[in-house]
């Protein structure tokens, strides 16, 4: 697919443009309304086509915990056997907690972790099925309150009998940016993995105690513009980090429900690197 179309969709989902403006610009790119409407299913997420991870030999549940001003909802997945596991927080994109992110939590569970995937929109009633609505709701969240809601998720883990005290996280897009904020604000965090996430203020980087792993798509100019300043700050602060750029991959290349941006080769390599990274810092 033409990169201009993918870039337009990325602008729509992050600026965001109104759906009307997005469709008008898409029509101008492809020539006709019919062609634009034909392309839409290839651009938008389709959760029915996600690579659904086998829940066999997993324990899953939906829980609630105390947020900063109300009750937070989260999806839990871990190996079936009740032992004490290191925990990883799985943080969704700006579409909210959806079947794809729950599937990623199950992948983490299959790798041997207690995974918790909070819903950032819990205090607003939970993630709606309409993605435009979800993005609009996430755009209105109070950043400080939202950060505290996720920090409280780590506090909740401390109440569980199946948790061994070691914590890590992984986040995608909006969630990748939140991973960077958690690394700054949660000293106990041991391993933080951010997929194409907004970089933090370089002045805050010296607060990071966790090991950091960063994944970026080579074609993701919008997010990649912030890499040099972040990497320089990481180096100056002596933070342990790994940084990977996947050439030819777009923003959201790990999301297998987004067919035009999903890059299977990059996604599988990045996930294996993520699991290996957790193994180094959470299982040692």
C-alpha positions as CSV (number, residue, x, y, z in Angstrom):
1,X,0.0,0.0,0.0
2,X,1.2,3.5,-0.8
3,X,3.1,4.9,2.2
4,X,1.2,8.2,1.9
5,X,-2.0,6.4,2.7
6,X,-0.4,4.7,5.8
7,X,1.0,8.0,6.9
8,X,-2.5,9.6,6.5
9,X,-4.1,6.9,8.6
10,X,-1.4,7.4,11.3
11,X,-2.1,11.1,11.3
12,X,-5.8,10.3,11.7
13,X,-5.3,8.0,14.6
14,X,-2.9,10.2,16.5
15,X,-3.5,13.9,15.7
16,X,-6.4,13.1,15.4
17,X,-8.1,14.2,12.2
18,X,-11.9,14.1,12.2
19,X,-13.2,11.0,10.3
20,X,-14.7,13.2,7.7
21,X,-11.4,15.0,7.0
22,X,-9.6,11.7,7.0
23,X,-12.0,10.2,4.4
24,X,-11.9,13.3,2.3
25,X,-8.1,13.2,2.1
26,X,-8.1,9.5,1.5
27,X,-10.5,10.0,-1.5
28,X,-8.1,12.6,-2.9
29,X,-5.2,10.2,-2.6
30,X,-6.9,7.2,-4.2
31,X,-9.2,9.0,-6.7
32,X,-12.7,7.8,-5.8
33,X,-15.0,7.3,-2.8
34,X,-15.4,3.6,-3.8
35,X,-11.7,3.1,-3.8
36,X,-11.4,4.8,-0.4
37,X,-14.1,2.6,1.1
38,X,-12.5,-0.5,-0.3
39,X,-9.2,0.4,1.4
40,X,-10.7,1.1,4.8
41,X,-11.0,-2.5,6.0
42,X,-7.3,-2.9,5.2
43,X,-6.4,0.1,7.4
44,X,-8.6,-0.4,10.4
45,X,-8.1,-3.0,13.1
46,X,-10.0,-6.3,12.7
47,X,-9.9,-8.2,16.0
48,X,-11.5,-11.3,14.4
49,X,-8.3,-11.7,12.4
50,X,-6.0,-11.4,15.4
51,X,-3.4,-14.2,16.1
52,X,-5.4,-15.4,19.1
53,X,-3.0,-17.1,21.6
54,X,-4.1,-20.4,22.9
55,X,-5.4,-20.0,26.4
56,X,-4.7,-23.7,27.2
57,X,-2.5,-24.1,30.3
58,X,-3.2,-20.5,31.3
59,X,-5.1,-19.0,34.2
60,X,-7.0,-15.9,33.2
61,X,-9.4,-13.6,35.1
62,X,-10.7,-10.1,35.1
63,X,-10.1,-8.1,38.3
64,X,-10.5,-4.6,39.7
65,X,-8.2,-2.6,41.8
66,X,-8.2,0.8,43.4
67,X,-7.3,3.6,41.1
68,X,-6.5,7.2,42.0
69,X,-10.2,8.3,42.0
70,X,-12.1,5.1,41.4
71,X,-12.1,1.4,40.4
72,X,-9.7,0.2,37.7
73,X,-10.4,-2.8,35.6
74,X,-7.7,-5.2,34.3
75,X,-7.2,-8.5,32.5
76,X,-4.9,-11.0,34.1
77,X,-3.1,-14.0,32.5
78,X,-0.5,-16.3,34.0
79,X,0.6,-20.0,33.7
80,X,-2.0,-22.4,35.0
81,X,0.1,-23.6,37.9
82,X,-0.3,-21.4,40.9
83,X,3.3,-20.4,41.7
84,X,5.0,-17.1,42.4
85,X,5.8,-15.3,39.1
86,X,7.5,-12.1,38.0
87,X,4.9,-9.7,36.7
88,X,4.7,-7.7,33.5
89,X,2.2,-4.9,32.9
90,X,0.9,-4.9,29.3
91,X,-0.2,-1.4,28.3
92,X,-2.5,-0.8,25.4
93,X,-2.5,1.6,22.5
94,X,-4.8,4.7,22.3
95,X,-7.6,2.3,21.3
96,X,-8.0,1.1,24.9
97,X,-8.0,-2.5,26.3
98,X,-9.1,-4.6,23.4
99,X,-8.8,-8.3,22.3
100,X,-5.4,-7.8,20.7
101,X,-3.8,-6.5,24.0
102,X,-5.5,-9.2,26.0
103,X,-3.9,-11.6,23.5
104,X,-0.5,-10.0,24.1
105,X,-1.0,-10.5,27.8
106,X,-1.6,-14.2,27.1
107,X,1.7,-14.3,25.1
108,X,3.4,-12.9,28.2
109,X,1.8,-15.6,30.3
110,X,2.9,-18.3,28.0
111,X,6.4,-16.9,28.4
112,X,6.1,-17.6,32.2
113,X,4.9,-14.3,33.6
114,X,2.0,-13.0,35.6
115,X,0.6,-10.4,33.1
116,X,-1.7,-7.6,34.0
117,X,-3.4,-5.4,31.3
118,X,-5.2,-2.5,32.9
119,X,-7.9,-0.5,31.0
120,X,-7.0,3.2,31.1
121,X,-10.7,4.0,30.4
122,X,-12.0,2.1,33.4
123,X,-13.1,5.3,35.2
124,X,-15.0,6.3,32.1
125,X,-16.9,3.1,32.0
126,X,-14.3,1.0,30.1
127,X,-13.1,0.8,26.6
128,X,-15.9,1.2,24.0
129,X,-16.1,-0.9,20.9
130,X,-15.9,2.2,18.7
131,X,-12.2,3.0,18.2
132,X,-12.8,6.7,17.3
133,X,-14.6,7.1,20.6
134,X,-11.9,5.3,22.5
135,X,-9.2,7.5,21.0
136,X,-11.2,10.6,21.9
137,X,-11.7,9.4,25.5
138,X,-8.0,8.6,25.9
139,X,-7.1,12.1,24.6
140,X,-9.1,13.6,27.4
141,X,-7.5,11.7,30.2
142,X,-5.7,13.6,32.9
143,X,-2.0,12.6,32.5
144,X,-1.1,12.6,36.2
145,X,-4.2,10.7,37.2
146,X,-3.8,8.2,34.5
147,X,-0.1,7.6,35.4
148,X,-1.1,7.0,39.0
149,X,-3.8,4.6,38.0
150,X,-1.2,2.4,36.3
151,X,1.2,2.8,39.2
152,X,-1.6,1.6,41.5
153,X,-1.7,-1.6,39.3
154,X,1.8,-2.4,40.6
155,X,0.6,-1.9,44.1
156,X,-2.3,-4.3,43.5
157,X,0.2,-7.0,42.3
158,X,1.7,-6.8,45.7
159,X,-1.5,-8.2,47.2
160,X,-1.4,-11.4,45.1
161,X,-0.1,-14.8,46.2
162,X,1.1,-15.6,42.7
163,X,3.5,-12.6,42.5
164,X,7.2,-12.8,43.4
165,X,7.9,-9.1,43.7
166,X,9.7,-8.5,40.4
167,X,8.0,-6.1,38.0
168,X,8.4,-5.2,34.3
169,X,6.2,-3.8,31.6
170,X,5.6,-3.5,27.9
171,X,3.5,-0.9,26.1
172,X,2.6,-0.1,22.5
173,X,2.2,3.4,20.9
174,X,0.3,5.4,23.6
175,X,1.2,2.6,26.0
176,X,4.9,2.8,24.9
177,X,4.9,6.4,26.0
178,X,3.4,5.4,29.3
179,X,6.1,2.8,29.8
180,X,8.7,5.6,29.5
181,X,6.8,7.5,32.2
182,X,6.5,4.5,34.5
183,X,10.3,3.9,34.1
184,X,10.8,7.5,35.4
185,X,8.3,7.2,38.2
186,X,8.5,3.6,39.5
187,X,12.0,2.9,40.9
188,X,11.2,-0.7,41.6
189,X,10.6,-1.4,37.9
190,X,13.3,-3.7,36.6
191,X,12.6,-4.1,32.8
192,X,10.6,-1.6,30.7
193,X,9.9,-2.3,27.0
194,X,8.4,0.5,24.8
195,X,7.2,-0.2,21.3
196,X,7.1,3.1,19.2
197,X,6.3,5.2,22.3
198,X,6.6,8.9,22.8
199,X,9.9,9.6,24.4
200,X,10.1,11.3,27.9
201,X,11.6,14.7,28.7
202,X,15.4,14.1,28.6
203,X,15.7,16.0,31.9
204,X,13.7,13.2,33.6
205,X,15.8,10.3,32.3
206,X,18.3,10.3,35.2
207,X,15.4,9.1,37.4
208,X,15.2,5.8,35.5
209,X,16.4,2.7,37.4
210,X,15.0,0.1,35.1
211,X,16.7,-1.5,32.1
212,X,15.1,-0.1,29.0
213,X,14.3,-1.8,25.6
214,X,13.0,0.4,22.8
215,X,11.5,-0.8,19.5
216,X,10.8,1.6,16.5
217,X,9.6,1.2,13.0
218,X,12.0,2.7,10.5
219,X,9.2,4.4,8.6
220,X,7.7,6.0,11.7
221,X,9.1,9.5,11.2
222,X,6.7,11.1,13.7
223,X,7.8,9.1,16.7
224,X,11.4,8.6,15.5
225,X,12.1,12.3,15.6
226,X,12.5,12.0,19.4
227,X,15.0,9.1,19.4
228,X,18.3,11.1,19.3
229,X,17.5,13.2,22.4
230,X,16.3,10.2,24.3
231,X,19.2,8.0,23.5
232,X,21.7,10.8,24.3
233,X,20.0,11.2,27.7
234,X,20.1,7.5,28.4
235,X,23.8,7.4,27.6
236,X,24.6,10.4,29.8
237,X,22.6,9.0,32.7
238,X,24.2,5.6,32.4
239,X,20.9,3.8,32.0
240,X,21.1,0.3,30.7
241,X,19.2,0.2,27.4
242,X,18.7,-1.5,24.0
243,X,17.4,0.3,21.0
244,X,16.2,-1.4,17.8
245,X,14.9,0.2,14.6
246,X,13.2,-2.1,12.1
247,X,13.8,-0.9,8.6
248,X,10.8,-0.9,6.3
249,X,8.4,-1.2,9.3
250,X,5.7,1.3,10.1
251,X,4.3,2.6,13.4
252,X,2.2,-0.2,15.1
253,X,4.2,-2.9,13.2
254,X,3.6,-5.3,16.1
255,X,-0.2,-5.1,15.9
256,X,-1.4,-8.1,14.0
257,X,-5.0,-6.8,13.8
258,X,-3.9,-3.9,11.6
259,X,-3.1,-5.6,8.3
260,X,-1.4,-2.7,6.4
261,X,1.0,-1.8,9.2
262,X,1.7,-5.2,10.7
263,X,5.1,-6.5,9.8
264,X,5.3,-10.2,10.8
265,X,9.1,-10.4,10.6
266,X,9.7,-7.3,12.7
267,X,6.9,-8.2,15.1
268,X,8.2,-11.7,15.8
269,X,11.8,-10.5,16.2
270,X,10.8,-7.7,18.5
271,X,8.7,-10.0,20.7
272,X,11.5,-12.5,21.0
273,X,13.8,-9.7,22.0
274,X,11.2,-8.6,24.6
275,X,10.9,-12.0,26.1
276,X,14.7,-12.5,26.2
277,X,15.0,-9.1,27.8
278,X,12.5,-9.9,30.5
279,X,14.3,-13.2,31.1
280,X,17.6,-11.4,31.7
281,X,16.2,-8.8,34.1
282,X,13.1,-10.5,35.7
283,X,14.2,-14.1,36.0
284,X,17.8,-13.8,37.1
